[in-house]
Amino acid sequence: MRVISGKLKGKRLFSAKGLNLRPTSDRVKEAIFDILQDRIQGQQVLDLFAGTGALGIEALSRGARRVVFIEKSRPSLAALHRNIADCKFKEQGEILSREVTVGIKILENRAESFAIIFLDPPYGKRLAQTTLEVLARSSIISPETLMVAEHSATEEINSIPGLQRMDRRKYGSTQVSFFRPDIEQL
């Protein structure tokens, strides 16, 4: 696992051994950020189910202003803290050690909003679908928010009231779906 581009291009990221993690492959990460291109620069980003922080750290390396990471697993949190410190992003990265829906509530209470939201939940639990449903009703999204959901290629995300799927790409056993708020329903 490494940073693909930006000011930390090539930097290796720590991943705790023995964890049942499925980190975003470099190929998928590069494809996501090729699609996002210049949308990251100066933006506030949210990394849900952050794991080791690879997506959020990539965003910071490419010029994101700030990233909030939400992760509840203790071993993943240890790797996440280490990666943020090693990359010298302590000032730009905030970690919420919470379950995702609780973290979203905290951010709502703080009246935060995000330009880009990454979610890469464990596969096979329909967490991408349920998390997108929570986000569709949340005040942390604005009409311009782009949500990037990584999920199993066998896990179909059904229609979500309040969100519109903008794009979907398949990379082997991984599928990446891009959503925006459905402006007609706002």
N, C-alpha and C positions, 0 to 999 in steps of 0.2 A: 504494500500500500504506500502510495506516494502522492505528493502534490503534483498535478499535471502541468499547471501553468501559473503565470503571475510572478510576484516577487519571491515566492518560495519554491519555484519550479524545481522538481527533482527531490525535494525534501522528503525523506522517509518518515512515515507515521508509525507510532507504536500501536501494536494490537496485542492485547493480553492473550497469552497462550491458554488453550484449554477451554476457551469460551465457545459457546455454540453460536458464534456470530457468522453472518453472511455479509461481509462488507461489500459495498458497491465496488464492482471491478473497475480498474482503470479505464477499460474500454467504454463501459456504460457511463462512468463519470465524465470522460472526455466528450462523449456524445451529448450528454445533458448540457454541459457548459458550451459546446459548440452551438447548440440551439439557443441558449440564453444570450450568448455573445456579450454585447455591451449593456445588458439590462442589470447587471450586478453592480457596476460602478456606483459608489456612493449610497447604496441602498441599505435598508434595514432588512435582515434575513432571519428567518426562523428555521431551525433544524430539529424536527420532531423525530423521536426514536433515534437520537443522534449517534448512539453507539460510540465509536472512537472519535467521531467528529469530522470524518473525512469530507463530507459535503460542505459543511459550514466552514471548515478551514480552507477548502478550495475557494469558496466564495470570498473569504477574507484575503486570501492570496491574490485574488483577481480584483480587489478594490472595494469590496463591500464595506460600508461604514461601520456596521455592527452586526453581530450574530448572537442570537439567543439559542442555546442548545438545551433541549429537554430530553433527559434520560433518567431512568430509575434504577437500572442494574448497577450494583456496586462495582463489579469488576470492570464493566464498561466505563463507569464514571472515573475510575482510577486511570484508565487509558486516556480518556477524554481530557482530564485535568493535566496529565503529563504532556499530551500533544499540544494543548493550548499553551502551556508554559514553554515547551521546547520551541514552538513557533513564535514565541514572544507576542501572543495575541491576548494576554490577560486583560488589557484595557478595552479591547474591542469585543471580547467574547464573554458572555454571561452564561453560567450553567445553572439550570433549575433542576435539582435532583428530585423529580416528581414523576408520577404517572402522567401521561400526555394530557388527558382531559383536565386534570387538576392544574397542570402547568398553563394550559390555555385559559382557564378561569383566572389564574393569577395575572396573566397578561391583560385580560379583559378588565380586571379591577384596576390595573395601572393605566388603562386607556391607551395601550400600545397598539400599533398597527404595523404591518409588514408588507413589503413590496413582493417578496418571494418567500414561499414556504416550501421546504423540502420535507417529505415524509417517506421514510423507508422502514416500515414496521416489519416484524417477523412475518414470514410467509405462512399461508395456510390457515390464518385465523380471522380473515375478513377484516383485519384492522385498517387497511387502506380505505375500504368502503365506509366503515363506521367513523373513522377520523375525518374523512372528507365531509360526511354528514354533519359532524360537530362544527367543523370550520364553516360550512355553508350558513350556519345560524349564528356565527360568532362576530363580535364587533372588531376583532383583530384583522379582519380582511376589509379591503376597500374595493371599489370598482376596478382598480388597476392591479390588484394582487394576482400573482401567478402562483398556482400550487402545482408542485411537481411530485407526483406519487410514483414510487417504485414498488412494484408488486410482482408476484409470480405470473408468468405468462399464462398459466392455467386458471388464474383467479380473475374473473371478469368483474369490473366495477360497473354496477348498474347505474341507471340514470339517477342523478342526485338533484333533488329540488333545490334551486338557488344557484347551481353551478352548471357551467357549460364546458364540455370536453373540447379543447382546442386542437389537440393532437394526441397521437398514441404511437409509440415505437416499440418494436420487439427486438431484443438482443439475446438470443439463445433462450434460456429459461426465465429471463427477466423481461418485464414489460414496464415501460415508463409512460404514464398518462399525465397530460398537462391540462389543468383546469383554470378557468376564470369565473368570477361571479357572473351569473346570468343577469345582465343589466335590465332586461325586461321584467325581472321579478323583484328588483330592488325597490 
